[in-house]
Amino acid sequence: MCEFESGPAVALPGGIGVSKLTVYDVESPDGLAGGSPHVHLACSEGYYVIAGNGAVQTLHAKGYSETPLEAGTVLWFDPGTIHRLVNGGDLQILALMSNSGLPEAGDAVLTLPPEYLTDRDTYLQATALTGDLTATAIARRDLALQGYAVLRERYDSEGPSALDDFYAAAVRIVQPQLADWRKRWEQGARRLAYETGAALDALDAGIAAQLESAELHQLPAPTEFGRHGMCGRLDVYDTNA
């Protein structure tokens, strides 16, 4: 029988992270308002659209697509999906991330032009937000759109192999963080999965004692309001609270 592991007392169901996202409404050079195209390497991401409308552009080995977004839309995508949010008007989203803590610890790489992806230091210098945060975030977005446009053009002519160099560069950029990511995953999503296994073992054995430890959990108000993110302004909840 599995044993219940000890660990952080509070975690959202499934070990997810949650934030409210108000998508950037500043127009980009291609005439569309919205966020910065980027990819997650270990985490899936889901959207519940709270209000407004727009679209999410996605690019992965199976191709490019554009999916409309409106209030009530629910969708998600896997790690390796390059994605860009387009704001058609007042787009607000409840963003759900698997493996809470990993995205905050750097599981996101922008589609910068190749010369900015040569090594981790070069990438971090190009993506740092300084000074006027809104202006810097928009400039960073527009730089990512340059690399994104190249990836889309290459995919049209080369197919899935067009993404190989970007994926390889993204892996190199995040590798120094992997030990920390693994620790966060072990203390979060994996721990919760093991606890479910332990609960099933206990139920199979006819044991109900573990149910006596049930309680209600609630997160405090967001720890940050309007933080500049890759896609827009974020109201951020601390799931380790």
WOQUI-V696463 format. One record per pair of residues at least 24 apart in sequence whose C-alpha atoms are under 6 Angstrom apart, sorted by sequence separation. I is the first residue (numbers start at 1). J is the second residue. D is the distance in whole Angstrom. If there is no record, write none. Layout:
((I/J/D) (I/J/D))
//
This chain:
((49/73/5) (58/82/6) (48/73/6) (58/83/4) (48/74/5) (57/83/6) (47/74/6) (57/84/5) (47/75/5) (56/84/6) (46/75/6) (56/85/5) (46/76/4) (56/86/6) (45/76/5) (55/86/5) (45/77/6) (54/86/5) (112/144/4) (44/77/6) (54/87/5) (111/144/5) (44/78/5) (54/88/4) (110/144/6) (113/147/4) (44/79/5) (53/88/5) (112/147/5) (43/79/5) (53/89/6) (111/147/5) (42/79/6) (52/89/6) (111/148/5) (41/79/5) (52/90/5) (53/91/5) (40/79/5) (41/80/6) (52/91/4) (40/80/6) (51/91/6) (39/80/6) (51/92/5) (39/81/6) (50/92/5) (39/82/5) (50/93/5) (38/82/5) (49/93/4) (38/83/6) (48/93/6) (37/83/5) (48/94/5) (37/84/4) (47/94/6) (36/84/6) (47/95/5) (35/84/6) (46/95/6) (35/85/5) (46/96/5) (34/85/5) (45/96/6) (34/86/4) (45/97/5) (117/169/6) (33/86/6) (34/87/5) (120/173/5) (33/87/5) (44/98/6) (43/98/5) (40/107/5) (23/91/6) (40/108/5) (39/108/5) (22/92/5) (39/109/5) (21/92/6) (38/109/5) (21/93/5) (38/110/4) (20/93/6) (38/111/5) (20/94/5) (19/94/6) (19/95/5) (18/95/6) (18/96/5) (17/96/6) (102/181/6) (17/97/5) (16/97/5) (16/98/5) (16/99/5) (17/100/4) (15/99/6) (16/100/5) (15/100/6) (99/189/6) (61/160/5) (36/141/4) (15/188/6) (15/189/4) (4/195/6) (4/198/6) (36/230/5) (3/198/6) (36/231/5) (2/198/5) (35/231/4) (35/232/6) (1/201/6) (23/231/6) (24/232/4) (23/232/4) (22/232/5) (22/233/5) (21/233/6) (21/234/5) (20/234/6) (20/235/5) (19/235/6) (19/236/5))
//
